Amino acid sequence: MQISRLLVGFSFLTLAMQPLAAHADLTVKIGQVSPLTGELAHIGKDDEDGVRLAIEELNSKKLRIGGQSVTFVLDSQDDAADPRTAVTMAQKLVDDHVAGVVGHANSGTSIPASKIYSDAGIPMITESATNPLLTEQGFKNVFRMVANDVRQGSVIGTYLVHDLKARKVAIVDDRTAYGQGLADQIDKAVKAAGGTVVAREYGTDKTTDWKAVLTTIKSRQPDAIAFTGGDTQAAAFVQQMQRLGLTATFIAGDESCTPQFISLAGSSMNNNIYCTLAGVPPADMPQGPAFFKRFQQRFGAEVQLYAPYAYDAVMAMAAAMQSADSTDPKIYLPKLQAVSVDGVTGSIRFDEKGDIRNGAITVRQYGQGVWKDKTVVR
């Protein structure tokens, strides 16, 4: 009896003398939603890789938050650029208990999905959705990494009239929330700059035959055409412009400002073709050259469009978590609202609506096989 008590006492003393075990590792899921299938899959994959690279680099730093060693994991979903699918994927991420979401890539998917995240109290940072309505809904958990379409449309319309001397402008959109919203802003800006909108035409985000639209536009003899839609549709549009002998200046919004546009359009490309990027060019990104090099080495592909902004969205979330010393969305959200981070793309700070402060628009012109940066409007 005495021996048993002695052994029990010795065991207890031994355990008491051992150092406290380290807190268990904490796994934190970061959601990512973009079109990973369909005609915009190359843009969606670009965004996904930006998020993936950020997560890998964060994990290499072995961060500790709330006294625990944190491992970030990617929870990536495909919304196929479809609003209904986007809502389903948003609910899946909520059910997966993600700590934050980077996405959605498109305005038409971001707007309906944002309510799902708002109801769940999960921060959402879109890397590229530009429709103003997204941040005008009053949700406190929704943020945007780039300038919105009020800004982009103003730049396009003003640049056409003042810089390219286009007095008569035709506008074509793809009827998505992005395309139609941006087209409306261009329409306002052209008129405000003293130009005339001679045609408002549209297709869909699946249209490849633009002959009827272009025939109508040609009869109006525009100096320029503004196109707001995806790069696949834009490439088909300029090819068919060439076949019809339509020589008007062409400018596309950011969804078409990709290397793939150039590749698909082929010999139809000329130096009378422009596009805009909602953001700054790589050369103006403080950490741009190093990021683009790391991205190329990691994925064996060049950046298509908004991968740097998707990367910075993850880093902003991580910075807010560290500041709050918590990965709980409800606890770190106030820190994200007030975050100030020097990212790959520049200073990351959001205004009271969740829009990026000092968002820039870059105007690009085609030349010698690539997009060349003409001017950055801040």
N, C-alpha and C positions, 0 to 999 in steps of 0.2 A: 504493500500500500504506500509506504513512504517512498519506495523507489519509483513507483508510478507517478506520484505527485512531483517528485524531483525531476523526472523526465519531461513531464508536461510543463513544469516551470522553466526548464532549460530550453524547451522548444519555443515557448513564448518569448523568452529573453532573446533568443537567437533571432527571431523574426523582428522583434522590436529594434534590435541593433542594426538590421540591414537598412541600407538607404532606401528611401521611398522610390518605387518604380516610376519611371517617366510616364507622363500622360500618354495615352494611346494616340497614334496618328489620327488625324482628322481628314477625311476625304470630302472634298468640296466640288460639287458638279457645276460646271459652267455650260449653260445651254447655248446652242448656236443654231439658227434657222435661216436657210436660204434656199433658192432653187437649185437642187443638186441633180435634177433631171429636167429635160426639156431644152428649149432653145437658149435659156439663160444659165444653163448648168455651168458653163465655164466661169461666169461671174460668181455664181454661188460657191463653186469649189474654191475660187480665189479667196473669198471671204472666209470660208471654213479653214483654209490653210493659214490665214492670218491669225485666226483664233488659236489654231493648233500650235503655231510657233510661239505665241505668247504663253500658252500654258506650259509648253516644254521649258521655256526659259525661266518661268516662275518656279517651276519644280526644281530646276537646277540650283536655285538660290536657297532652297530648304527653309522657307519662311516659317515662322512660328506666330500663330495668332491665337489669342485666348489661352496661352500656355500650352498649346498643342502644335506639333509639327504638321504642317498642312500639305496635302497632296491634291492638286487640282486635276480634275478629269474632264474630258470633253464629252458632252451629250449633244450630238449633232443630229438635226432632223431636216428633212426635205419637205418644203411646202410647195414645190413645183410652181412657184409664183402664182398660186391659186388662192384667193381669199378664204374659201371654205376649208381647204386643206390647212391653211395657216392657222385657223382657229382650232382645228383638231390637234395640230402639232403643238400649239401653245398650251392646250390643256394637258397634253402628254408631258410636257416639260414641268408643268406645275405638279402633276402627279409623281414625277420623278424627283421632286424636291430639289430642283436646281436652286443655286444661290443667286443666280443672275442670268440674264439672257443677252447675247449679242445678236441682233437682228431685229426685225426681219429685213431683208435686203430691199424689198420693193414697198412703195407706198401703199399699194392696193392690198398687201398682206399685213403690213405693219399696223395700219389703222384698226382693222377689226381685231387683230390679235392683242393689241395694247390693252383692251378692256379686260381680257382674261388675266393678264399679268397684274393689272391694277387691282382687280378684285382679290388676287392672291397676295398682293403686297411685294411682288418680286420686281426688282429693277430690270429695266429693258433699255439697252442702248443700241439704236440702229446706226450702222456704219454708213448707210447710203440712202435711206428713204427720205425724200425731199419735200413731199407734199406738206404745206403749212398746217393742214388740219391735224396732223399727228400730235403736235405739241400744243395745239389750241383747244384740246379737249379738257384740259385742266387736270390731267393725271400727274401726280407728283413723282411717279416712279419712271417716267418715260423721258429719254434723253436722245439727242441727235448729234452725231459727230461732224456733220458738214452743214454748209449753208443751205437754207431751204429754197423752194422754187420762186418765192417772191423775189429773192435776191438773184437767182439764176435767170429767171425770165426777164428781169429788169436789165441784167447785163447783156443778154442775147439781143433783146429788142433795141437797146441803145447802141450796141456795137454795130448792128446791121445798118442802122440809119446814119449814125454819126461817123463811124470809122470806115465802113464798107460802102457808104454813100448809096445804100439801097432805099429808094423812095417808095417802091411798091413791093410788098411782101406777101407771100402765100404761106399759110401755116397748116401743117398736117400733123395729126396726132393719132395714137393707137387706141384711144378710148379707155385706157386704164386710168386709175386714179392719178398715177404719175404723169402719163402722157397728156391727158386732157387738162390737168391742173397746171402743168408747165406751159402748155399752149395758151391757156387763158392769160397767164402772166406776160407772155411774149406779146400777145395781142395788145394788152394795155400799154406795154412799154414802147412798142412800135408807134402807136398813136401819140403817146406822150412825147416822143422824140420828134414828132412832126412827119412821120411816115404814114402810109396808107396800107391797110390790110385788104388785099384784093381778092383773097380766097381763104376760106376755112374748110378744109377737107379732113377726112379721117378714114382709117381702116380699123384693123384690130391688131392685137399682139401676135396674131398668127398670119396676117396678110403677107402674101408674097407677090401677088399680081396687082401692081399699082397703075396699070395702063389707063384705066378709066379716070382715076384721080388725076394723073399727070396730064391727060388730054384736056381736062377741064382747066387745070392750072395753066397749061401752055396758052390757052385762049385768052387768059388774063394778062399775059406778058409781064410776069413779075421780074423784078431785079434780083430777088433772093427768095429762097424757100427755107423755112424753119421746120425741122422735123423733130417730133418728140415721141420716141419709141425705142425699141431695142435695136441692137447692132445688126442682127440678122435681117430685120425688116428694112433698116436704113441702107444696108448694102444692096439689097434688091432694088430699092428705090433709086439709088444713084445709077445703077446699071441700066435701069429702064429710062431714066432721064437721058442718058447718053444715046440710047437707041432712038428716042423721039427727037433728038437734036435740041433738047432743052439745056441752055447754057447758063441758066441763072446760078448765082452763088448759092451754095448749100451749107446750112449749119445745123448740126444736131445737138441735142441735149446730152447730158452725161452718160445715160445708159448706152449710148452709141459710141462713146469716146474710148474705144478699146482697140487693142491690136487686132482682134478678130474682125472688126469692121473693115480694116484695111485688107486683111487676108481674103475675106469673102468678096469684097468689091473688086479686087484685082485691078485690071487695066482701066477700069472706070474711074479710079482715083486720079485727082488732079489738084493743083494748088488753089483751086477755087472752092475747096471743100474744107469746112471748119467744124469744130465741135467745142463743147465746154465741159469742164470738169468741176464738180462741186468740191472744191478743195484746192490745195496748192500743188504745183508740180514737184516731182521728186527732188529737183535741184534746190527747191526752196524749203524742203523739209529739213529741220535741224539735224536729224539723225537718218535722213533718207538714204544716202549712199550705202551706209553700213547695213541698213535694214534690207535694201534691195539685194545686196550681195548675199546676206544670210538666207534670204528667201529663196534665191536662185540655187544656192548650194543645198538647201534642205529639200526642196521640192523638184528641182530640175526644170523649173518653168519660170517665165517672167511674170511679174505682177500684171494682172489684167486691168484692175480698176481700184477697188477699195480695200484690198487686203491690209494696207498700213493703218487704215482707220478701224478695221475690225481688231487688229492687234492692239491698238491704243485703247479701244473700248475695254478690253480685258484688263489692261494695265491700270486703267482708271478705277475699275471695280476693285482690283487687288489693293490699290492704294487706299481706297475708302475702307476696306476691311481692316487693313493694318491700322489706320487712324482710329477706327472704332474698337479695335482689338476684338473683333467679332466677325464671323461669317454669316451671322443671322441677317437675312435681308432687311428685316424691320429695324434692326439696330444700326446697320452700316449705311442704310439709305440716306439719312441726314448728312452723313459725311460725304456721300457721293454727290449730293446736291451742292455741296460747298467745295468739292474737290478742286485742287490746283496742281496739275501735273505737267511736267515738261516731257511730252511724248515724242515719238518718231515724227509725227506730223506737225508738231508745234505745241503751243500752250493749250492745255485742255481745261477749260472752265465753262460751266454752263450758266445760262441766265435763268431767271425765275420761271420761265416756261419749260426749260430743259433743252433749249437750243444752244449750240456751241457759240461762244462769244467770238466776235470778229471773224466769222466764217468768210472764206475767200472763194472766188470763182476764177478759174483759169480758162482763157480762150486759147484754143490750139488750132493750128493750120497744118494741113497735110503737105508734106514735102520730102522727097527722096526716101520714100518707103516707110516713113514714121510720122507720128504726130509731133509737131514742133510747137513749143510754148511761145505764144505771141505776147500775151499780157496777163497779169494777175490783178484782179480788181478786188480790193479789200474793203 
